[in-house]
Amino acid sequence: MEPAGKIGRQARVTAGTPSQALESASSHMIRAQSAAATIESRLGSLTEIAAGGLVVAEIAILFGGVISRYVFDRPLVWSDELASTLFLWLAMLGAVIAFRRGEHMRMTACVDMLGGSWRAMFDSLATVAALAFLLLMAWPAYQFASDEVPITTSALQISDVWRAAALPAGIALMIVFAMLRLMRAPSAIAVCLSIGVVAVSVALFWLGTPLFHRLGNLNLLIFFVGVVAATVFAGVPIAFAFGLAIFGYLALATHTPLSVLVGRMDEGMSHLILLAVPLFVFLGLLIEMTGMARALVGFWPTSLVMSAAGCILF
């Protein structure tokens, strides 16, 4: 027989093993979250610096184009094309920054009424749903950019892939930030449940492909009313909610190539009229920095009162 002291020590070691395992797992999780936060901060700073540089470049190119056209009467034929290419990169980097900061428009009225654990669950669900859309769009975006390789731009005489590569690059960055956010989530259970819910939903929709092909126009109600309403009320960012609905409709209910969706995104962000946006942002910053905004706020009430008095008198 073994001594009683040795048996007691073995019992204490055995009893202490689960707590030590929990402490080790907790320390590993804390280190992983700290590493994820560090990577996110540094990568986010680099993205913001790149976006800021693009804004400065856009302003310089557009201003130089205006001066050369209307002052020297020698327009820069490549300025609009270069500005349009840089604006597509700026739009995608802006989407990445907004995604990292959680500033994409979303409806949280229903989610805010829930308790703490349920709210964390739906917050994780929103991130996982956005991540699912980005993963589904990664390959079509890459195919779209690859198809642009043989195309040469008219003014710059460079491959159009330099412009189209902004789409897969932005999607890849958002995927990275979504994964880093999930790694930093306070509740691992909520993240696992969210992944399970999204995976089961995607699998069920995929298995229902034959049924969707027979429903015809009824799919418009299913995807653009049912799917959009469910995801929006669940707190998924509205852009990603519509993206999931459009992707699901094209992939499951039609035979349309998914690169069409990427092409429409590219076309929507490539209009020349959108080039005025960086200039408006720059003008707003100038008005705020010079104090003109404060002066205008103080001036308009007085001018409105005087205008009202003039209308009454005359």
C-alpha positions as CSV (number, residue, x, y, z in Angstrom):
1,M,0.0,0.0,0.0
2,E,1.1,3.6,-0.8
3,P,1.6,6.1,2.1
4,A,-1.4,8.3,2.8
5,G,0.7,11.5,2.1
6,K,1.6,10.3,-1.4
7,I,-2.0,9.5,-2.2
8,G,-3.0,13.0,-1.0
9,R,-0.4,14.7,-3.1
10,Q,-1.5,12.7,-6.2
11,A,-5.1,13.7,-5.5
12,R,-4.2,17.4,-5.2
13,V,-2.2,17.2,-8.5
14,T,-5.1,15.5,-10.2
15,A,-7.6,18.0,-8.8
16,G,-5.4,20.9,-9.8
17,T,-5.0,19.8,-13.4
18,P,-8.3,21.1,-14.8
19,S,-7.8,24.5,-13.3
20,Q,-4.3,24.7,-14.6
21,A,-5.6,23.7,-18.1
22,L,-8.2,26.5,-17.9
23,E,-5.6,29.0,-16.8
24,S,-3.3,28.0,-19.6
25,A,-6.2,28.2,-22.2
26,S,-7.2,31.6,-20.8
27,S,-3.6,32.9,-21.0
28,H,-3.3,31.6,-24.6
29,M,-6.5,33.3,-25.5
30,I,-5.4,36.6,-24.0
31,R,-2.1,36.5,-25.9
32,A,-3.9,35.7,-29.1
33,Q,-6.3,38.6,-28.6
34,S,-3.4,40.9,-27.8
35,A,-1.6,39.8,-30.9
36,A,-4.7,40.3,-33.0
37,A,-5.2,43.8,-31.6
38,T,-1.6,44.7,-32.4
39,I,-1.8,43.4,-36.0
40,E,-5.2,45.1,-36.5
41,S,-3.8,48.4,-35.2
42,R,-0.7,48.4,-37.4
43,L,-2.4,47.2,-40.5
44,G,-5.2,49.7,-39.9
45,S,-2.7,52.5,-39.6
46,L,-1.0,51.5,-42.9
47,T,-4.4,51.4,-44.6
48,E,-5.3,54.8,-43.3
49,I,-1.9,56.3,-44.4
50,A,-2.4,54.8,-47.9
51,A,-5.9,56.2,-48.1
52,G,-4.7,59.6,-47.0
53,G,-2.0,59.6,-49.6
54,L,-4.5,58.7,-52.3
55,V,-6.7,61.7,-51.2
56,V,-3.7,64.0,-51.5
57,A,-2.8,62.5,-54.9
58,E,-6.4,62.9,-56.1
59,I,-6.5,66.5,-55.2
60,A,-3.2,67.2,-56.8
61,I,-4.1,65.5,-60.1
62,L,-7.5,67.1,-60.3
63,F,-6.2,70.5,-59.5
64,G,-3.4,70.1,-62.0
65,G,-5.8,69.0,-64.6
66,V,-8.0,72.1,-64.1
67,I,-5.0,74.5,-64.2
68,S,-3.6,72.9,-67.3
69,R,-7.0,72.9,-69.1
70,Y,-8.4,76.3,-68.2
71,V,-5.2,78.4,-67.5
72,F,-2.6,77.0,-70.0
73,D,-5.1,75.6,-72.5
74,R,-3.2,72.4,-72.6
75,P,-5.3,69.6,-71.0
76,L,-3.7,66.6,-69.4
77,V,-5.4,63.8,-71.3
78,W,-4.3,61.2,-68.7
79,S,-5.5,63.1,-65.6
80,D,-9.1,61.9,-65.6
81,E,-8.1,58.3,-66.2
82,L,-5.5,58.3,-63.5
83,A,-7.8,60.0,-61.1
84,S,-10.5,57.5,-61.8
85,T,-8.1,54.6,-61.2
86,L,-6.9,56.1,-57.9
87,F,-10.5,56.8,-56.8
88,L,-11.4,53.1,-57.2
89,W,-8.5,52.3,-54.8
90,L,-9.6,55.1,-52.5
91,A,-13.1,53.8,-52.4
92,M,-12.1,50.2,-51.6
93,L,-9.6,51.4,-48.9
94,G,-12.3,53.7,-47.5
95,A,-14.6,50.6,-47.3
96,V,-11.9,48.7,-45.5
97,I,-11.4,51.5,-43.0
98,A,-15.1,51.8,-42.4
99,F,-15.3,48.1,-41.9
100,R,-12.5,48.1,-39.4
101,R,-14.1,50.9,-37.4
102,G,-17.6,49.4,-37.6
103,E,-18.9,52.5,-39.4
104,H,-20.8,50.8,-42.2
105,M,-24.4,51.7,-42.0
106,R,-26.5,49.1,-40.1
107,M,-29.8,49.0,-38.3
108,T,-29.3,48.2,-34.6
109,A,-32.8,49.1,-33.2
110,C,-33.8,45.5,-32.7
111,V,-30.3,44.3,-31.5
112,D,-30.1,47.1,-28.9
113,M,-33.3,45.8,-27.3
114,L,-31.7,42.5,-26.5
115,G,-29.6,41.6,-23.5
116,G,-25.9,41.5,-23.2
117,S,-25.2,37.9,-24.3
118,W,-27.8,38.0,-27.1
119,R,-26.4,41.3,-28.3
120,A,-22.8,39.9,-28.4
121,M,-24.2,37.0,-30.3
122,F,-25.8,39.2,-33.0
123,D,-22.7,41.4,-33.2
124,S,-20.7,38.3,-33.9
125,L,-23.3,37.2,-36.4
126,A,-23.1,40.5,-38.3
127,T,-19.3,40.1,-38.6
128,V,-19.6,36.4,-39.7
129,A,-22.3,37.3,-42.2
130,A,-20.1,40.0,-43.7
131,L,-17.1,37.7,-43.7
132,A,-19.2,35.0,-45.5
133,F,-20.1,37.5,-48.3
134,L,-16.4,38.6,-48.6
135,L,-15.3,35.0,-48.9
136,L,-17.9,34.3,-51.5
137,M,-16.9,37.4,-53.5
138,A,-13.1,36.8,-53.3
139,W,-12.8,34.4,-56.2
140,P,-15.2,36.3,-58.6
141,A,-13.2,39.5,-57.8
142,Y,-10.0,37.8,-58.6
143,Q,-11.4,36.4,-61.9
144,F,-12.7,39.9,-62.8
145,A,-9.2,41.4,-62.2
146,S,-7.6,38.6,-64.2
147,D,-9.9,39.2,-67.1
148,E,-8.7,42.9,-67.2
149,V,-5.0,41.9,-67.7
150,P,-5.0,42.0,-71.5
151,I,-7.0,45.3,-71.6
152,T,-4.9,48.4,-72.1
153,T,-6.1,51.9,-71.0
154,S,-6.5,54.5,-73.7
155,A,-4.6,57.4,-72.1
156,L,-2.0,55.8,-69.8
157,Q,-1.4,52.8,-72.0
158,I,-1.1,50.5,-69.0
159,S,-2.9,47.2,-68.1
160,D,-6.4,47.8,-66.7
161,V,-5.5,45.3,-64.0
162,W,-3.9,48.1,-62.0
163,R,-7.4,49.6,-61.6
164,A,-9.3,46.3,-61.3
165,A,-6.9,44.9,-58.6
166,A,-8.4,47.3,-56.1
167,L,-11.5,45.1,-55.8
168,P,-9.8,41.8,-54.7
169,A,-7.3,43.8,-52.7
170,G,-10.0,45.6,-50.7
171,I,-12.0,42.4,-50.2
172,A,-8.9,40.6,-49.0
173,L,-8.1,43.3,-46.4
174,M,-11.7,43.3,-45.2
175,I,-11.5,39.5,-44.7
176,V,-8.3,40.0,-42.6
177,F,-10.0,42.6,-40.4
178,A,-13.1,40.5,-40.0
179,M,-11.0,37.5,-38.8
180,L,-9.0,39.7,-36.5
181,R,-12.3,41.1,-35.0
182,L,-13.6,37.6,-34.4
183,M,-10.3,36.7,-32.7
184,R,-10.8,39.7,-30.4
185,A,-14.4,38.9,-29.6
186,P,-15.1,38.6,-25.9
187,S,-17.3,35.5,-26.2
188,A,-15.8,32.6,-28.1
189,I,-19.2,30.8,-27.7
190,A,-21.0,33.6,-29.5
191,V,-18.5,33.4,-32.4
192,C,-18.8,29.7,-32.7
193,L,-22.6,29.8,-32.7
194,S,-22.6,32.6,-35.3
195,I,-20.3,30.6,-37.6
196,G,-22.6,27.6,-37.2
197,V,-25.7,29.7,-38.0
198,V,-24.2,31.2,-41.1
199,A,-22.7,27.9,-42.3
200,V,-26.0,26.1,-41.9
201,S,-27.9,28.9,-43.6
202,V,-25.5,28.9,-46.6
203,A,-25.7,25.1,-46.8
204,L,-29.5,25.1,-46.8
205,F,-29.7,27.8,-49.5
206,W,-27.2,25.8,-51.6
207,L,-29.2,22.6,-51.2
208,G,-32.3,24.5,-52.3
209,T,-30.8,25.4,-55.7
210,P,-33.1,23.1,-57.7
211,L,-36.1,24.6,-56.0
212,F,-35.0,28.2,-56.6
213,H,-34.7,27.4,-60.3
214,R,-38.4,26.4,-60.4
215,L,-39.7,29.3,-58.5
216,G,-39.0,32.0,-61.1
217,N,-39.8,35.5,-60.2
218,L,-40.8,34.4,-56.7
219,N,-37.1,34.4,-55.9
220,L,-37.1,38.2,-56.0
221,L,-39.3,38.1,-52.9
222,I,-37.3,35.4,-51.2
223,F,-33.9,37.1,-51.6
224,F,-34.6,40.9,-51.9
225,V,-37.4,40.9,-49.2
226,G,-36.8,37.9,-47.0
227,V,-33.0,37.7,-47.0
228,V,-32.5,41.5,-46.9
229,A,-35.1,42.0,-44.1
230,A,-33.7,39.1,-42.0
231,T,-30.1,40.3,-42.3
232,V,-30.8,44.0,-41.8
233,F,-32.9,43.4,-38.7
234,A,-30.2,41.1,-37.4
235,G,-27.7,44.0,-37.5
236,V,-25.7,43.0,-40.5
237,P,-24.4,46.1,-42.3
238,I,-26.9,47.1,-45.0
239,A,-24.3,47.0,-47.8
240,F,-23.4,43.4,-46.9
241,A,-27.1,42.5,-46.5
242,F,-27.9,43.5,-50.0
243,G,-24.6,41.9,-51.2
244,L,-25.6,38.6,-49.7
245,A,-29.1,38.8,-51.3
246,I,-27.7,39.7,-54.8
247,F,-25.0,37.0,-54.6
248,G,-27.5,34.4,-53.5
249,Y,-30.0,35.3,-56.2
250,L,-27.4,35.3,-59.0
251,A,-25.7,32.1,-57.8
252,L,-28.7,30.0,-56.8
253,A,-31.6,31.3,-59.0
254,T,-30.0,32.3,-62.3
255,H,-27.1,31.2,-64.6
256,T,-25.5,34.7,-64.6
257,P,-21.8,34.7,-64.0
258,L,-20.9,36.1,-60.6
259,S,-18.3,38.4,-62.2
260,V,-21.2,40.5,-63.3
261,L,-21.7,41.5,-59.7
262,V,-18.1,42.5,-59.4
263,G,-18.3,44.4,-62.7
264,R,-21.3,46.4,-61.5
265,M,-19.4,47.3,-58.3
266,D,-16.5,48.4,-60.5
267,E,-18.8,50.5,-62.7
268,G,-20.6,52.1,-59.8
269,M,-17.3,53.3,-58.3
270,S,-15.7,54.5,-61.6
271,H,-18.1,57.3,-62.6
272,L,-16.2,60.5,-63.3
273,I,-18.7,62.6,-61.4
274,L,-17.5,60.8,-58.2
275,L,-14.1,62.4,-58.6
276,A,-15.6,65.5,-57.0
277,V,-15.9,63.7,-53.7
278,P,-12.3,64.1,-52.5
279,L,-12.4,67.8,-53.4
280,F,-15.6,68.2,-51.3
281,V,-13.9,66.4,-48.4
282,F,-10.8,68.6,-48.7
283,L,-13.0,71.7,-48.9
284,G,-14.9,70.7,-45.8
285,L,-11.6,70.2,-43.9
286,L,-10.4,73.6,-45.0
287,I,-13.6,75.3,-43.9
288,E,-13.4,73.6,-40.5
289,M,-9.6,74.2,-40.0
290,T,-9.8,77.9,-40.9
291,G,-12.8,78.6,-38.6
292,M,-15.1,79.5,-41.4
293,A,-17.6,76.8,-40.4
294,R,-18.0,78.4,-36.9
295,A,-18.4,81.8,-38.6
296,L,-21.0,80.5,-41.0
297,V,-23.0,78.9,-38.1
298,G,-23.0,82.3,-36.3
299,F,-23.8,84.2,-39.5
300,W,-26.8,82.3,-40.9
301,P,-29.2,82.8,-38.0
302,T,-28.7,86.5,-38.1
303,S,-29.1,86.6,-41.9
304,L,-32.3,84.5,-41.7
305,V,-33.8,86.9,-39.2
306,M,-33.0,89.9,-41.4
307,S,-34.4,88.1,-44.5
308,A,-37.6,87.3,-42.7
309,A,-37.9,90.9,-41.5
310,G,-37.4,92.2,-45.0
311,C,-40.0,89.8,-46.4
312,I,-42.5,91.1,-43.7
313,L,-41.8,94.8,-44.5
314,F,-41.9,94.5,-48.3
